[in-house]
Amino acid sequence: MNKKTIITTLLALVAMAGQAQKIKMNEPSFSDYLPLLNAKGYMAYSFDTKKFKGVEVEPVVMEYVKGEEPKEVLNFNVIMSLDKKLVIGFRPSDNDSTANYLFHFSENRGFGGRLNLKPIFAPENPEDRWFIYESRPFELVGSFEKGKLIPLVLYGSYWYDSAAGGCRFCGDSEIKPDLSSDIVKYIPHYYVLGIKIK
């Protein structure tokens, strides 16, 4: 091989290596917006209900406050038929002491409401209060009993951890249906959203 061929080959390899490291911009997809929406308080949980299509259910929202009996917070009875999927979602409200939720059963059937939130604070600084909530899905079990709550999503408050010197909501990524998950012991206030099969 002559010197000219070697130099040409080396230049071609350098050019190829430079192109391989180039970053190019993609057209953003809808999934690229999900982290932004989640950071602003928009969350959605989608459940495949094809096998239950046509089954009538009653949506349920239960409130749990540490040291108190749980209570149902829906002030009305509504019966809905399941379709191919059920979406339960959350969106921010116009103030920091409430959050909005939505049960979406099909394109034109669903309803929503407000959840009243409770503040958390550092014991050494009780005048500084924050409303910080997050959600977790429940583990889904194989069989469901008629008339018994099927918990689908937990929406709960952060808690103040004096050992860490801050607020947190860390632990289980899915909640056990019997609320025995470790994280539940620490959450001072939460809601369970689910359905009962009629």
Residue pairs with C-beta under 8 A, 6 or more apart in sequence:
40 92
41 90
41 91
41 92
41 99
42 89
42 90
42 91
42 92
43 89
43 90
43 135
44 87
44 88
44 89
44 90
45 87
45 88
45 89
45 135
45 137
45 152
45 153
46 85
46 86
46 87
47 85
47 86
47 87
47 88
47 140
47 152
48 84
48 85
49 55
49 82
49 83
49 84
49 85
49 86
50 84
50 85
52 82
52 197
53 81
53 82
53 83
53 84
54 81
54 82
55 81
55 82
55 197
55 198
56 79
56 80
56 81
56 82
56 197
56 198
57 79
57 80
57 81
57 82
57 195
57 196
57 197
57 198
58 77
58 78
58 79
58 80
58 195
58 196
58 198
59 74
59 78
59 80
59 103
59 111
59 193
59 194
59 195
60 72
60 74
60 149
60 192
60 193
60 194
60 195
60 196
61 72
61 73
61 74
61 101
61 113
61 115
61 191
61 192
61 193
62 70
62 71
62 72
62 73
62 149
62 191
62 192
62 194
63 70
63 71
63 72
63 73
63 115
63 189
63 190
63 191
64 70
64 189
64 190
64 191
64 192
65 118
65 188
65 189
66 187
66 188
66 189
70 192
73 115
73 191
74 113
78 111
79 198
80 103
80 105
80 109
81 105
81 109
82 105
83 105
83 106
83 109
84 106
86 103
86 104
86 105
86 152
86 195
87 102
87 103
87 104
88 101
88 102
88 103
88 104
88 152
88 153
88 193
89 101
89 102
89 104
90 99
90 100
90 101
90 102
90 135
90 155
91 99
91 100
91 102
92 99
92 100
93 99
93 100
93 114
96 117
96 131
97 116
97 117
97 119
97 131
98 114
98 115
98 116
98 117
99 114
99 115
99 117
99 133
99 155
100 112
100 113
100 114
100 115
101 112
101 113
101 114
101 115
101 155
101 191
101 193
102 110
102 111
102 112
103 110
103 111
103 112
103 193
104 110
115 155
115 191
117 131
117 133
117 157
117 189
118 131
118 157
118 188
118 189
119 129
119 130
119 131
120 129
120 130
120 131
120 132
120 157
120 158
120 159
120 160
120 167
120 188
121 127
121 128
121 129
121 130
121 160
122 128
122 160
122 162
123 160
123 162
130 158
130 167
131 157
132 157
132 158
132 167
132 169
133 155
133 156
133 157
133 158
134 155
134 156
134 158
134 169
135 153
135 154
135 155
135 156
136 153
136 154
136 156
136 172
136 173
136 174
136 175
136 183
137 152
137 153
137 154
137 174
137 175
138 151
138 152
138 153
138 154
138 174
138 175
138 176
138 177
138 192
138 194
139 174
139 175
139 176
139 177
140 152
141 177
144 150
144 197
145 197
146 197
146 198
147 196
147 197
147 198
148 196
148 197
149 192
149 194
149 195
149 196
150 177
150 194
150 195
150 196
150 197
151 175
151 177
151 192
151 193
151 194
152 193
152 194
152 195
153 192
153 193
153 194
154 175
154 184
154 190
154 191
154 192
154 193
155 190
155 191
155 193
156 169
156 187
156 189
156 190
156 191
157 169
157 187
157 188
157 189
157 190
158 167
158 168
158 169
159 167
159 168
159 169
159 186
159 187
159 188
160 166
160 167
161 167
161 168
169 183
169 187
170 183
171 181
171 182
171 183
171 186
172 181
172 182
172 183
174 181
175 181
175 183
175 184
179 192
184 190
